[in-house]
């Protein structure tokens, strides 16, 4: 496809009734409206009439394609960009749309916004999928699409191995054990896909590949699957919700708490790998990988704990090594003078051995707050130093945002994921700003009290809340589960509005001339570029080709999450548990 330049004439606003100059009738029939739209849309697609197709989309609307027509994750806004996209792909992909609506939902998600969310089936030369549309009213009385998402679900000719395609072989149990051992060892064959990292992203991709009949091997550096969660600080729990975080094919049991403890999650991942018959080599690392430009294959060296090495030749190399890179240790002068202990938050376990000591935590995001709560709960003197303001959202506000799709009595997870992933990130940027302003106003009195005691807050990048902060920067927020109350109670002290000048023998000196004393200084200062550990494996020269992982491109799509990361056959998947569940499918379909 040709390059597309942004249309700067498009509005950066949500389609409110005021903006649309529309008043809705009282007798609105969402089913009838949605069915009429999909009939018109299906007819226009059938005749390959791009002009007729675009008549069914608002001029400022969006089309998000998840591997269906572009074999990539792409987003197009506005008639001009969508016309180019359709001219390029409509005929070649043999795109067709089923004429029957599969589900309909009338929603009023934000002040002045009303849309009908409907789903339809579609087919391409490659496979089949489910489309989602968000319909909005027009001044003429017809409803048109504000968002269309075409999300590929299956490949034609591919035999699925789960569900109806499950193994029906009758045989002795020992034969199954022998078969599993051979499959896992890869002694006489190579996997088609090698996955670096056995956390949620790596496990999710491996499970989806197994369903597609694609052989995959996970190489995990830790001794056990789940150790990356098992080794985190003892008090860590997921800050989002059990309804949001299940893995493909296996949902969390009803006995699981709403916020799952990290140690419990670690055990779940270990059992998931076993139950799903995933091939995992633990206590192993990928020490080198090189792509052959002629064959397109990767030669990968795997080093095992016993000192042995295996060289494997694979079609695809997937990095699923976490949300962040290596620990970021700021350079602060005078560190050798400090008589106490200094550690990065990655090394922190619990507060029990620090009773009676004074603690400074440098940083103001999730780990800093969680660790500060640990100390405060044991009555330990702790001060959190904010190097900059924090995007703070109450956990209950996040729950309100997610409740329409993810809750105890919510819609089926597959349907919720379809609606969630249909919305372009640039639209989520707009909705995030609306919600952030609302939550900030509702919490204004408490926020003012926090500000008075030195706690500095912001609304995220351009005031757009947590989701856009995550996709555009890869994180940097705190979902408040109690730390802010402890700050107001004086159990967690806060220092802000300055920067660190240097270590002293007893603590830290700041540029405003003040000093803090401490026995222990914990650097909750984040992590580095995700590409650094990849470069150590593929080499500096190949590493120069790697594209940025987090952040968005001109279309508003993530740079390299669930995409090839600048090198053919090299992929990266990271993010939250729900992110891994949703986008692992798109990597699996393309490998």
N, C-alpha and C positions, 0 to 999 in steps of 0.2 A: 504494500500500500504506500502511496505517496505521503510525504510529510504534510502535516496539517498545522497551520498556525492558529493560535487562539483568536476567537471572534470577540473583540473587545467591546462590541456593541451590545452583547447579551447582559441581561440584568443579573446582578448577584443578590437575588432575593428569593424568598419562598413564594409560592403561588397562593397568596391569601385571596380571599373573596374580594377584598377591597382592591387589591392589585389587578385582579381579573375583571373587576367591575361587574360582579355577578351577585344575584340574590337567589338562594335556593328555594324551590317549592317545598311545601310541607309533605307532599305525597311522593317522596323520592323512592324509586324502585331500583335499588342497586343491582339486583340480578338482571333486570331487563336492560339497564344501561350498559352493564358489562358485556352481556351477550350481544347486544347490538354493535358495540365497538369491535369485539373480536370477529364478528361476522364480516364487517367492513374491512378490517385489517387483513383477515385471511384471504378475502377476495382480491385485495390489492396485491398481496404477496404472490398469489397464484398467477396473476397476470404479469408479474415482474414490473409493475407500474410504480416507479420510485416516487413520482409526484403524488399518486394516490396514497401511497404508504405514508408520505410525509404529511398529508392532510389529516391523518389520524394522530399526529404528534404535535404538541404545542410548539410554536416557533422557538421558545426558550427551553424546550425539553431536553431530555437526556436519553441516551441509549448505552447501556452497559452490556458488553459482550464478554462472557466468561467461557472462552475456548470454543464456543459454538460456531461462529462465522469467521473469526479472525485467527483461530488456533492460538489465542493469547488472551490476556486480560486487558481490555481496552474500554475506554469511555469516550463518547462523542456527545458534545452539547451543541444544540442549534441546528437549524435546517441545513446550512451549508456543509457542515462537517458530517452530518448524517447522510446527506446526499452523496458525498464522495465515498463514504464507507459503503453505502448500499450499491452504488455503481461498481465499486471494486469487488464486492463479495456476493451479492445477491444471486446472480446467475451461476457463478462458479460453484457455490456451495449447495445449489439446488434447495434452497431454504423454502420450507412449506410450513404452514401453521394450521393446527387443528381448529375447526370452526365451532367448537363447544367450550364454553367456560368451565373450568374444573373446580374453582373455588372463588368465593366473593366475600369481601369484607369492607364495610363502610366504616371509615375511621375519621376522627376529628382530633389529630394528634397534637396540634399546636394552635395557638390563638388565631382564629380566622382562616385556618387551613382545613379543608375537607377534601378527602380523596377516597376513591373506591379502589381497593387493591384486589386484583383479579389474576388468575393464573390460567395458562393455556398450554397445550402440548405443541411441540414443533419437531421438525425432522430436517436433517441436512444429509449430504452425501456421506458424511462421516459417522453420524450417530443421531441420537434422539435426546431430547431434554424437555425441561419445563420452563416456560417463559412467565415472567411476572410483569404486570403493568400497574402503574399508579395513575388512575384517571382523574382528571379535574374538569370542572364545568367551564363553559365558554359563554360569552355574551349572547351567542346565537341560540343557546339551549342545548347544543350537542356537547358531549363529553369527549375529550381527547386525552392522549397519554402525556403525562408529564415525565414519567420514567418508564422505559422498557428495559427489561433485562432478559437476555437469552443465555441460559445456563446449561451447558452440556452435561448430561448425566451418564450416558452410556455410548459405547462404540459399536457400530454395526459389525457383526461377525465375531465379536468377542464373547467367549463363553465365561459367564460368571461362575465362581466356585463356592459361593456362599448361598444360603437359602435353597432355592429349587435346584441349584447347580452343585449342591454339596456331594461329597464322596459317598457312593452307595456300596462300596466294596465290602464284601464279607470276608473276613480273614482272621487269623489268630492275632492276639494282642501283641505277642513278641514281634510279629512281622511289622506292625505299626511302629513299635519302638525302634526297630532296626531302620525302617524307612526314614523316620524323623532324624535319627542320628546321622544318616547319610546325607539327608537334605541339608542339615545344619552345618556339616563339615565341609561341604563343597570340595571334596577331595578329587573328584574326577570331572568337575565342570566349574564354570565361572557363573556367578550371579549376573543377571542382566543389569541390575541397579545396585550400587553400593551406597549406603546411607551412613553418614558420619554423625553419630549422636543418637542415643537411645532414650531421649525424653519424649514428651508428648508429640512433638512434630514428627520425629523419626518413627515412632511407633505407629502413628496414624497413617503415614505414607506407606509403611511396610504392610499394614493391614489392607489398605486399599489395593496395593499392588498384588497381594495374595489373592484377593477376590477376582482380580483381572487375569490371574494365571501368570503373572510376571515374577520371576524369581528375584528376590532381594535379600541382601545381607546388611544388617545393622552392625556397625563397629562402635562399641561403647568403651570409653576409657576407664570407667569405674568398674569395681568388682561386681556390682549388682545393678540391674536395671532399677531405676528410681533413686540411685544414690545422689544425683544432682539435687533432689529435693530432700533426701534423707540427711544430707550434710549441711543443710541450711540451718539458721538459728532456730532453736527449739520451739519458740512461740509462733513461728510463721504459720499462718493460715491463708488460704486463697481469699483475696479481697473481693472477688466477684462470687457468683452464686452457683449452687449445685445444678440448678436447672439449665444453666448456660454451658456447663463445662464437660459434659460427657464426651466419650470418644466414639468414633465410628463403630457401628454394629453392636456395641455394648454400652448401655446406659448405666449410670451409677445406681446402686441399690437404693431403695426407699429409706433404708436405715441411715444413709449418709447425712451428716449435718449440712446446713445451708452453706457454711464456710468451711471447707474441708481442710483439716490440719495437714501440713506438708508431709509429716511422717506417714500419715495414713494414705495420702496420695501416692507416696513412693511405693508402698506395698501394693497398691492397686495397679500401678504401672507394671510392676514385676509380675503380678498375676495375669495382667492383660497380655503380656508377651507370651506367657506360657499357654493360656487358654486359646489364643489366636494362632498358635503354632508359628510364631515369628522366629526367623533365624537371626540370632544375636550372638556375637562374639564379645564377651566382656573382658575386662582387663587387657584391652587391645587398643592400639592407636593406629591411625593412618599417618605414616611418616613421610610418604611421598606419593605424588600423583602427577601424571603427565599425559596430555592428550596427543594422540596421533592424528594430525590434520588429514592424512590420507584416508584412514579407515573411520575416523570419527570416534574411535574408542579410547578409553582411559586405561592406562596401566597404573595400577594402584598397589603400593607396598604397605602391607599391614604388619605391624610389629606386635608380638604377643609378650605376655608377662614373663614367659620362660626364656625369652631371648630369641626365639625362632621368628622367622618372617615368612609371609606368604605373598606372592605376587599374583594379583588377579587382574583380568582384563574385562572391563565392563563397558556397557553402552552409556550409562548415565551415572554421574556422581552427584549425590544430593547432600548438602550440608544442612544439618538440623542441630546445630551446636549451641542453640540458646538465643535468647533475646538480645544478649549483649556480648561484647568481646572480653578482653582481659581487663582485670581491675585497673582503674584509673587512679594512680597515686600522684597527687599534686606535689610539685617541687616547692618545698617551703624551707627557707634557710634556717640554720641553727638546729636542725633535727638531732645532730649528735650531742648537743648540749642538754637536751631534755632527759631527765633522770627517770621518767616513767615509761609506761608501755604505749606503743603506737601500733595499731593494726588497721587493716582495711576491713570493712563490714563483712566481706566475704569470709573472713576467718572467725567472725564472732559466732559463739554458740549459745551462751546464756549468761545471765547476770549473777548467778549464785556465788561465784568465787570473787565478786567485787564488792560485797557488802562492806561498808565502812570507808569506801574510797570515793574520790571525786572524779566524775566523768565529763569529758567534753565530746560531743558528737559533732563532727564537721559535715554538714549536709542538711538538706531539708526536704527530701522526697520519702518514698515509702520505707526503705530500710531504716533511715534515720529516725522516723517517727516510731516504727515498731520497736526498735532497740531502746529508744528513750522510754517507751511504756514499760518494757522489761525492767529497767532500772527503777523507775518511779514506783512500780508495784512492790518492790522490795525496800522502798524508802531510801534508795541510794541517791546521793546528790548528783544530779545530771543537768547539764546545760546543752541545748542544741543550738549550734551556730548556723544560721541561714546565710549562705554566701549570696543568695538572691531570693526573691520571693517565690512562694510555693503555689502551684495550682492545687488548691484544696477543694475537694468535693466531699460532701457527706456520703457515707455508704448508703444511707437511706434514699438519698437523691438519685444515686445510680440505680437503685432498685426500682424507683418510680419510672426512670427512663426505660428500663428493660422490661417492665411488667407487661406491656401489651403483647410481647412475644415470649418471654421467658419468666415463668412463674409456676407455682405448684399446680394450678389447674389450667395451665396455658395450652396453646395449640400444640399439635405434634411437633417434635423437635425438627423433623425434616422440613415441615411447612414454615416454621419460624426461621430456620436458616435460609430458606429460599427468599423470604421477604427481607430479611436482614441484609443478605449479600446483594440483593437487587439494587439497593440504594447506593448510588455513587458516593465516594468519600467526600466529594465537593458539596454534595447535598447534605451529608452528615455534618459537614463543617457549618452549614447554615443552621441546621436544626440544633446543633450543639450550642451555638451562640444564643439561640432563643432560650434553650433550657438553662444555660448558665446564668443568664440575666434573671430568669425567674427564680432560680434557687438562691442566687446571691441576694435578691430582694427579700425573699422569705427568711433568710438567715442574717439579715443586715445587723440586727442588734448584737447578736453573738459575734459576728465578724468585727464589729466596732470594738467590742471588749478585747478581742484577741489582738487587734491592731494596737490598742493602748498599752498592752504588755509586751509589745515589740515583735509580735508575730506578723510577718509580711506575706500577703496573699496576692495572687493574680487570677485572671479568668482564662489563662491559656493563650496560645498564639492567636493574636488578633481578637481575643475575647471569645474564642470558639469552644472552650471546654476541653474535656479529657480526651474524647475520641480523636479529635484532630491533633491534639498534642502527641498522642501515641503514634499516629500514622505519619505525621510530618517530622517528628523528632525522635521517635522510638521510645518515648516515655518522659518522665520528669514530673510526675504528679503524686498526690497522696489522697487516697480515699479514706476519710476519717472514720475510724472505728473506736475512738476514745482518746487519742493523744491530745486533741484540742481541749477537751474537758480538763485533762490533767494540767495543761498549760494554764488554763484559767484558774485552776485551784492552786497554782504555784508549785506543783509537784514536778513539773518539767519547766526549767527556766529557758528563756530564749534570748539569744543575742543576735542582732542584725544591724543593718545600715552602716556597715564598715567591711573591711577585708583584713585577712591575716597578714601581718607584717613578717613575723618570724616565730619560731619556737624560742622559749626561754628555758632555763633549767627547771622551772616549776610549772610550765604550761605554755600559753600562747600570748603573744603581744599583737595588738591590732593597730591598724593605721590611724584610728582615732585616739591613740595614746593609752587606751585601757589595756588591762591584762586580766586573764583568767588563769587560775591555778587548777591543776588536775593531776591525778595519778595515772589516768588512762585517757588516751585520745583515740577515738574511733573515727576513721575516715570513711564516711558513707558518701563517697565522692563519685559514685557511678563507675561506669566501665567504658572501655575504649571502642574503637572501630571494629565492627564485626569482621571486616576483611583481613585484619592483621593475622589472626590464626590461620585463615585460609591461605594467605600468601606463604606462610611457613611450609605449607604442604605442597602447593603447586609451583612455588618458586617466584622470585620477585618479578621476573620478566613477564610471566603469564599473569601474575597478580596485578600488573598495570592495566590489564584489560577488564578487571572486575568493576562492575558498576556499583554505585552506592546502594546499600541494602534498604535501609529505612528512608523516609522522605518520599515525596510524590513528584511525578513528572508533570509535563505541561497539560496532560489530560486529567490529572488528579488521581492517577493510578500509582500504587506503590512502585518504587523504582525496581526492586529485585526480589521482593517477597513473593514466593510461589511463581517465580519466573526464572528463566535462564539469566544468570548474573554476569552477563557480558561475554561469556565464553560458551559456545555450543555444548550442550550436554552437562553443564554445571549449573546446579539449581540451589536455591536457598529457601528454607521455610522456617519462620520464627513467629513469635507473637503469643497471644493468650491461648488458652486451651480451646476456646471456641474458634479462634482464628485458625489454629492448626487443623481442627476437625473439618471446617468448611473448605479451606484452600488446599488441603492435602489431596482432595479429589482431583483438582485441576492439574496438579503435578503428575499424579498417577495416570490420568488419561493421556498425557502427552509423552510419557516415557515408555 
